[in-house]
Amino acid sequence: MCLAREWLWNTFVMVAKASTLVSVADVLLPGLHRRFTAAAPFLGTPREAWALEQAYASLPHQNFSETVLQAGLPFLAVSALPPLTWSNLGTPQRLFTLLQTLGISPAWMRGRRSTVDVARRAG
């Protein structure tokens, strides 16, 4: 239904330069940026853990989707993808099922009993 209506689907894949994310944080989340900038001199020192704990402990609660994704223009862009197959590959069974569905038999799978049998044992 969503695709038939040509709605956008958010796969939550983000691609960015680290410097761009830092710039966005500086503008949209100035408190976050200040706290972590203050911790930066301690990185790689014995006080690193303490500095990061202090930075995290003092952060206000922020909603990433509202604060960055909804308000992030002109920093953000949306990219349309061609039709694709999606699967949450969170378990071995899901991986083996997808490979079977797509007719893919990687070299590391060849010679094993059956993908279903292997997936059952792994999951």
C-alpha positions in Angstrom: 0.0 0.0 0.0 2.8 2.5 0.9 4.7 1.8 -2.3 1.5 1.8 -4.4 0.9 5.4 -3.1 4.5 6.3 -3.9 5.2 7.1 -0.2 8.8 7.3 0.9 10.2 4.4 2.9 12.8 5.2 5.5 15.3 2.4 5.8 17.3 4.7 8.2 20.5 4.4 6.3 22.6 7.4 6.9 25.6 8.4 4.8 27.6 11.4 5.9 31.1 12.8 6.5 32.0 13.0 10.1 32.7 16.7 9.7 29.1 17.2 8.4 27.6 15.5 11.4 29.7 17.6 13.7 28.5 20.8 11.9 24.9 19.7 12.1 25.3 18.9 15.8 26.9 22.3 16.4 23.9 24.0 14.8 21.0 21.8 15.9 22.3 20.4 19.2 24.7 23.1 20.5 24.6 21.7 24.1 25.6 18.3 22.9 28.4 19.7 20.7 29.8 21.9 23.6 29.8 19.0 26.1 31.7 16.7 23.7 34.1 19.4 22.6 34.9 20.0 26.3 35.7 16.2 26.7 37.9 16.1 23.6 41.2 17.1 25.4 40.8 14.1 27.7 40.6 11.6 24.9 43.5 9.1 25.0 44.3 10.1 28.6 43.6 8.3 31.9 40.7 10.8 32.4 38.9 9.9 29.1 36.3 7.8 30.8 35.6 10.4 33.4 35.3 13.2 30.8 32.9 11.2 28.6 30.8 10.2 31.6 30.5 13.8 32.6 29.5 14.8 29.1 26.8 12.1 28.8 25.5 12.7 32.4 24.9 16.4 31.7 23.1 16.0 28.4 19.4 17.0 28.0 17.1 14.4 26.5 16.8 14.9 22.8 14.7 13.1 20.2 17.0 12.5 17.2 14.2 12.2 14.8 12.6 15.5 15.8 15.7 17.5 16.5 17.9 16.4 13.6 15.9 14.6 11.0 12.8 16.8 11.0 14.6 20.1 11.5 17.8 19.2 9.7 17.3 20.9 6.4 19.3 22.1 4.5 21.8 19.5 5.9 19.8 16.4 4.9 18.6 14.9 1.6 16.4 12.0 0.7 17.4 9.6 -2.0 15.0 7.3 -3.8 16.2 3.7 -4.2 15.4 1.4 -7.1 13.1 -1.6 -6.3 14.9 -3.9 -3.9 14.5 -6.9 -1.7 14.5 -6.2 2.0 15.1 -8.6 4.9 16.0 -8.1 8.5 18.9 -10.4 8.7 18.9 -10.6 12.4 19.1 -14.4 12.6 20.9 -17.1 10.7 17.5 -18.6 9.6 16.6 -15.3 8.0 19.9 -15.1 6.1 19.6 -18.7 4.8 15.9 -18.1 3.8 16.8 -15.0 1.9 19.8 -16.7 0.1 17.5 -19.6 -0.9 14.8 -17.2 -2.1 17.3 -15.3 -4.2 18.9 -18.5 -5.5 22.3 -17.5 -4.1 24.7 -20.2 -3.0 27.9 -18.6 -1.7 31.1 -20.6 -1.6 31.0 -20.8 2.2 27.6 -22.5 2.1 28.4 -25.2 -0.5 29.0 -28.7 0.7 26.7 -28.2 3.8 23.7 -30.4 4.3 20.8 -28.0 3.7 20.5 -24.4 4.4 17.4 -25.0 6.6 19.2 -27.7 8.6 22.2 -25.4 9.2 20.0 -22.4 10.1 18.0 -24.5 12.6 21.2 -25.5 14.3 22.6 -22.0 14.4 19.4 -20.3 15.6 
